[in-house]
Structures are given as structure tokens and as C-alpha cells.
Amino acid sequence: MKKLIGLLLAGMLALSVVGCGGAEENTNIADESVPATEAVTQESEAEATEAPVETPKPETITIQAMNANKEMADIEVPYDPERIAILDMAALDIIDSLGLGDRVVGSAKVTIEYLTDYNPDDSEGKILNLGSVKTADMEQLAICEPDIIFIGGRLSKEFENLSVIAPVVYLAVDYEKGVVQSTADNAKTIASIFGKEAEVEAMMEGFQTRVDALKPVVEGKNVLLGMYNNNAMSILGTDSQLSIIGNEMGGINLGDTVGEVDKPAHGDDASWETIINLNPEYMFVLDRSTATGAADEGVLGAQEVIENDLIKELDVYKNGNIVYFIQHANVWYTSTGGIQALDTMLSDLEAALLQ
């Protein structure tokens, strides 16, 4: 009997061991399925986070710019060009602001202080001398092999000749839009050539606010916009380097009431009698002699000539309302339409009118 009980216990023990082994096998099978699921999940996540495929750069881009007839037109230019030729200071200002200055291979002579790094004479041969913003050196322009050429209105007559060398981008200030909006539009156009449009918006922030702060000083007031050159004074129209004072700050430009309706670039010659009869509440004077560095020998300074005994009888003098643009005259005269130029111009006005 004891023997039989022993055999039964041994059998039960064996069955117990087999049962445990079976359970262990099932558990292992279940465990093996987990890594496979995890692998699928990880693969899906990797696909989801994979960097998007970059769109190939276009070879060319079509922009809106001026043509040979000074009309806005579609102009096809290379996209993201590496070699830039500059024959316009406002364009150089924008190129510099966008951080693309290392692509400039040729430039007109530069006299603007914040752009003198691009002066061919000081570039150790890295930037070829292309002449001036009025007269291009075609031979040097061809030698520098530009991908694109930027010009201003002073070279518009050479548009077709320049186009033989490389595509030409001709932009100018649209005085109907105003200097601030025109600067923004032209900067966006240039930036689009290099895929940098988003940067322009940040650069233009705050300019309109500054104009709005200046507005109450001259808005509705009779203003005379003048240009001094070699002991002579001329009166400028609305479409001039000083247009921001009338167009955007609201000054009533007395120059629109005298002389030619469409004034020449340097305005209508003005006698002291004309100025006395106009009797402006404000006078703003751009010193062209200083801007161009071409003052004749014996030429007196703008303030010395303008503040003569006749002008001193006017309220505009007595009230201290004659403003001279001398220190940054070349900025006002040659780089209107540039982003940094606009900052300088507004700073000049703020110093004169808000302090």
C-alpha cells in the first residue's frame, strides 16, 4: 500500500513539472511577439520624423522691375546669383542689409560711409571699379563676369547695352507710393531673387511708426524743399530726394506752386525774392555740393549763403525752422530707397524736428 501511494505521488509530481514547462513555453512565445510590434512602431516613427525632401532651386525667377522704357515689366533673372555687379547705391544698401555683400564682384565708386567696404579702390582687387552710378565702365563690367547687374535711374539709358553682359535689375523710388513703401517693395523684390523675402519684413519694422511721430510737426504746414549747389539754390518738387517731407509727413510743398510742374532732377532755380514771397513755415535744404564732393573753389557753405540778411527777416529763420541735410547729404542724394538710408534719413529728421 505504501508502495502504491509512493508511485501515485511520483506520477503527480511528474505531471506538475510538465505543466510548468508548458506554461513557460507559452510565455516565451508571447514575449517574442513584443519586439516585432515595437520594431514596426519605431519604423513608422522614423518615417514620420524623416526630413522632408528639399525642392530643387529654380534656375531663374521672374520679377517685376523697370525696363529700358522706364516701365514696370516682367524681368527674368538668375535665381540666387553668385556674382553681383552694382551700379546703384540703394541696391547696394539692400544687398548689404541682406548679408550678400561677399557676392559683389564689381561696383561703382562708393562714397557713402556705411558702404565704403565695397569701394573698389579699397577692396584689394576683390571688387572691380565699374565707374560711377551715372557712367558705367563697360569693359570692366564685362571682365568681372557678373550673373546680374543692379542699376538706378541715372543709368536707365544704358539698359539695353548693359543687358548684353547680364540681366539688369532697374528699380527706383515710386514717389506716389512714398519712400517707405517703395523701399519695402524694392527690398522684397531684390530679396526674392535670393530667397530672402522673409528677412525684409523684420528690417522694415518701425519705419512707419517713426514717420507717424514726425508727421504732426510739419503736417499741413507750408514747406520749401530746396537743393543748394555751388552758391545757388533751387526749389524741388514732390518727386525729389526730399519727397518724404511732403508725401509722407504731410508738408504742403510750395515748390509745386512755382516753376515747371515736372521739375528737373535738381529743381527750378530760385531767387531770394521767390523764397521771400513764398514765405515758408519750414525750409529743408539738401546740400548737393557736399553730397557729390564737387564743390567749386571758393564755394561757401549752404547755411552761410542761405541765411543772408533777406532770409533772416522771415519767420522761418526767426523760428529756427531751417533744416540742413549736410552730414549725410550723400545718403539723401544717392541712396534714397535703401533700408539703411531710410534709417539715416529718419534719424536726421528726428534730430532736427523732435529734439
C-alpha positions in Angstrom: 0.0 0.0 0.0 2.8 2.4 0.9 4.5 1.5 -2.4 1.3 2.3 -4.3 1.0 5.7 -2.7 4.6 6.5 -3.5 4.1 5.7 -7.2 1.0 7.9 -7.3 2.9 10.8 -5.7 5.7 10.4 -8.2 3.3 10.5 -11.1 1.6 13.6 -9.9 5.0 15.3 -9.4 5.9 14.5 -13.0 2.7 15.9 -14.4 3.3 19.1 -12.3 6.7 19.6 -13.8 5.4 19.1 -17.4 2.6 21.6 -16.8 5.1 24.2 -15.6 7.3 23.7 -18.6 4.3 24.2 -20.9 3.4 27.4 -19.3 7.0 28.6 -19.6 6.9 27.9 -23.4 3.7 29.9 -23.9 5.1 32.8 -22.0 8.2 32.9 -24.2 6.1 32.8 -27.4 4.1 35.8 -26.2 7.3 37.7 -25.2 8.8 37.2 -28.7 5.9 39.0 -30.3 6.6 42.3 -28.4 9.8 43.2 -30.1 8.3 42.8 -33.5 5.5 45.2 -32.7 8.0 47.7 -31.2 10.1 47.4 -34.4 7.1 48.3 -36.6 6.2 51.3 -34.3 9.8 52.6 -34.3 10.0 52.3 -38.1 6.8 54.2 -38.5 8.0 56.9 -36.2 11.3 57.2 -38.1 9.4 57.6 -41.3 7.2 60.3 -39.8 10.2 62.3 -38.5 12.3 61.9 -41.6 13.4 65.3 -43.0 11.3 66.5 -46.0 12.8 66.3 -49.4 14.2 69.7 -50.4 12.7 71.3 -53.5 15.3 71.9 -56.2 16.2 75.6 -56.7 14.9 77.1 -59.8 17.5 78.3 -62.3 15.7 81.6 -62.9 13.0 83.7 -61.4 10.7 86.4 -62.9 10.5 89.7 -61.0 8.7 93.0 -61.6 11.2 95.8 -62.3 11.7 98.6 -64.8 12.6 98.0 -68.4 14.5 100.2 -70.9 11.4 102.4 -71.3 11.2 103.0 -67.5 8.0 100.9 -67.3 7.3 98.1 -64.9 7.7 94.8 -66.7 8.4 91.1 -66.1 12.2 90.6 -66.0 13.7 87.1 -65.9 16.9 86.9 -63.8 19.0 84.1 -62.4 17.9 82.7 -59.0 20.4 83.1 -56.2 23.2 84.6 -58.3 26.7 84.3 -57.0 28.3 87.2 -58.9 26.7 90.7 -58.4 27.6 93.9 -60.2 26.4 97.1 -58.5 25.7 100.4 -60.3 23.2 101.8 -57.8 23.7 102.7 -54.2 20.2 102.0 -53.0 20.5 98.5 -54.4 24.0 98.1 -52.7 22.4 99.2 -49.4 19.8 96.5 -49.7 22.3 93.8 -50.8 24.5 94.7 -47.8 21.5 94.6 -45.5 20.6 91.1 -46.7 24.2 89.9 -45.9 25.0 89.2 -49.5 28.0 91.6 -49.8 30.5 88.8 -50.3 28.9 88.2 -53.8 29.7 91.7 -55.1 32.4 91.4 -57.7 32.1 94.9 -59.2 30.8 98.3 -58.0 30.6 101.9 -58.9 32.6 104.3 -56.7 31.2 104.4 -53.2 31.3 107.5 -51.0 28.6 106.5 -48.5 30.2 105.9 -45.2 28.4 102.7 -44.2 29.1 101.1 -47.6 32.7 102.0 -48.1 33.8 98.4 -47.7 32.6 98.0 -51.3 34.7 100.8 -52.6 36.7 99.3 -55.5 39.8 101.4 -54.5 39.8 99.9 -51.0 38.9 96.2 -51.9 42.5 95.0 -52.7 41.3 93.9 -56.2 38.3 91.8 -55.0 35.8 94.3 -56.4 36.4 95.8 -59.8 35.8 99.5 -60.5 32.8 99.9 -62.7 32.8 103.6 -63.0 30.0 105.7 -61.4 26.3 105.4 -61.0 26.0 107.8 -64.0 28.6 106.3 -66.3 29.4 102.6 -66.4 32.8 101.2 -67.4 31.6 98.6 -69.9 35.0 96.9 -70.3 35.5 96.4 -66.6 31.9 95.3 -66.3 32.4 92.6 -68.9 35.7 91.5 -67.2 34.0 90.9 -63.8 31.6 88.5 -65.5 28.5 89.2 -63.3 25.5 87.0 -63.2 23.3 90.0 -62.5 23.6 93.8 -62.7 21.7 96.3 -60.5 21.2 99.9 -61.8 19.3 103.1 -60.9 17.7 105.8 -62.9 20.9 107.5 -63.7 21.9 104.6 -66.0 18.5 103.7 -67.4 19.5 105.0 -70.8 22.2 102.2 -70.9 19.7 99.4 -70.0 19.9 97.6 -73.4 23.7 97.8 -73.6 24.1 96.5 -70.1 21.7 93.7 -70.7 24.1 92.2 -73.3 26.5 91.5 -70.4 24.0 90.1 -67.9 20.3 90.5 -66.8 19.7 94.0 -65.5 17.5 94.9 -62.4 16.5 98.5 -62.5 14.5 99.7 -59.5 13.6 103.2 -58.4 11.6 105.0 -55.8 8.0 105.4 -56.7 7.1 108.8 -55.1 3.4 108.1 -55.4 3.8 105.2 -53.0 6.2 107.1 -50.8 9.7 106.3 -49.8 8.9 103.9 -47.0 6.6 101.7 -49.1 8.8 101.9 -52.2 11.8 100.9 -50.1 10.0 97.9 -48.7 8.7 96.8 -52.2 12.1 97.2 -53.8 13.9 95.4 -51.0 11.4 92.5 -51.3 12.0 92.3 -55.0 15.7 92.1 -54.5 15.4 89.6 -51.6 13.1 87.4 -53.7 16.0 86.8 -56.2 17.9 85.2 -53.3 15.1 83.6 -51.4 15.3 86.0 -48.5 11.9 87.7 -48.6 11.1 86.9 -45.0 14.1 88.9 -43.8 12.8 92.2 -45.3 9.7 92.4 -43.2 11.7 92.4 -40.0 14.1 95.0 -41.4 11.3 97.4 -42.3 9.5 97.2 -38.9 9.2 100.5 -37.1 9.8 102.9 -40.0 6.2 103.9 -40.5 5.9 104.4 -36.7 8.8 106.9 -36.9 7.2 108.7 -39.8 3.9 109.0 -37.9 5.8 110.5 -35.0 7.3 113.2 -37.2 4.1 113.9 -39.0 2.5 116.3 -36.5 5.4 118.7 -36.7 5.0 119.6 -40.4 1.7 118.2 -41.5 -0.4 121.0 -43.1 2.5 123.5 -42.9 3.9 125.3 -45.9 7.3 123.8 -46.6 10.0 124.7 -49.1 12.2 121.8 -50.3 15.5 123.1 -51.6 18.8 122.0 -53.0 21.9 124.0 -52.5 24.7 123.7 -55.1 27.7 125.9 -55.6 26.3 129.1 -54.1 22.9 128.6 -55.8 19.6 127.5 -54.5 16.9 125.6 -56.4 13.4 124.5 -55.3 12.4 120.9 -55.5 9.1 119.3 -56.5 7.3 116.4 -54.9 9.2 113.8 -56.9 12.6 114.5 -55.3 15.1 113.2 -52.8 13.2 115.2 -50.1 9.8 113.9 -51.1 9.2 112.1 -47.8 8.6 115.5 -46.1 5.7 116.3 -48.4 4.3 112.9 -49.4 4.5 111.0 -46.1 4.9 113.7 -43.4 2.1 115.8 -44.9 4.0 119.1 -45.5 2.5 121.3 -48.2 5.3 121.6 -50.8 5.4 125.2 -52.0 7.6 124.0 -54.9 4.6 122.6 -56.5 3.2 126.1 -56.9 6.1 127.6 -58.8 8.1 126.9 -61.9 7.6 123.8 -64.0 5.1 121.2 -62.9 7.5 118.4 -63.8 10.7 119.8 -62.3 14.1 118.8 -63.4 16.1 116.5 -61.1 17.8 119.4 -59.5 14.7 121.6 -59.2 13.9 125.1 -60.5 16.4 127.8 -59.9 15.1 130.1 -57.1 15.8 133.7 -56.4 15.8 135.1 -52.9 12.8 137.2 -53.9 10.9 134.0 -54.8 11.7 132.4 -51.5 10.7 135.6 -49.6 7.4 135.7 -51.5 6.6 132.1 -50.7 7.3 132.8 -47.0 7.6 129.1 -46.0 7.0 127.9 -42.4 9.7 125.3 -42.8 12.7 125.1 -45.1 14.6 121.8 -45.8 17.8 122.1 -47.7 19.9 119.3 -49.3 23.5 120.3 -49.8 24.4 118.8 -53.2 27.9 120.3 -53.2 28.7 118.2 -50.1 26.8 115.2 -51.4 28.8 114.9 -54.6 32.1 116.3 -53.2 32.2 118.5 -56.3 32.1 122.0 -54.8 33.9 124.6 -56.8 36.8 126.5 -55.3 35.5 129.4 -53.2 32.1 128.0 -52.7 30.5 128.9 -49.4 28.7 126.6 -47.1 24.9 126.2 -47.5 24.0 127.8 -44.2 26.3 130.8 -44.8 24.7 131.5 -48.2 21.1 130.8 -47.4 20.9 132.7 -44.0 21.5 136.1 -45.6 20.0 139.4 -44.4 16.9 138.9 -46.6 16.1 135.4 -45.3 16.8 136.5 -41.7 13.7 138.7 -42.0 11.5 135.7 -42.4 9.7 133.8 -39.6 11.2 130.6 -40.9 14.6 131.8 -39.8 13.4 133.5 -36.6 11.6 130.4 -35.5 14.7 128.2 -36.2 12.8 126.2 -38.8 15.5 125.9 -41.5 16.8 122.3 -41.6 20.0 121.4 -43.5 21.0 118.0 -44.7 24.8 118.2 -44.8 26.3 115.5 -42.7 24.5 112.7 -44.6 23.9 114.7 -47.8 25.3 111.9 -50.0 22.8 109.4 -48.4 19.9 111.7 -49.2 21.2 112.4 -52.7 22.4 109.0 -53.9 20.9 106.1 -51.9 17.3 107.0 -51.3 15.4 103.7 -51.4 17.9 101.8 -49.4 17.0 100.3 -46.0 19.9 101.7 -44.1 19.5 105.0 -46.0 15.9 105.3 -44.8 17.1 104.8 -41.2 19.7 107.6 -41.6 17.2 110.0 -43.2 14.6 109.5 -40.5 17.3 109.9 -37.9 18.3 113.3 -39.5 14.7 114.4 -39.4 14.2 113.3 -35.8 17.3 115.1 -34.7 16.1 118.3 -36.4 12.4 118.2 -35.5 11.9 116.2 -32.3 14.6 117.4 -30.1 
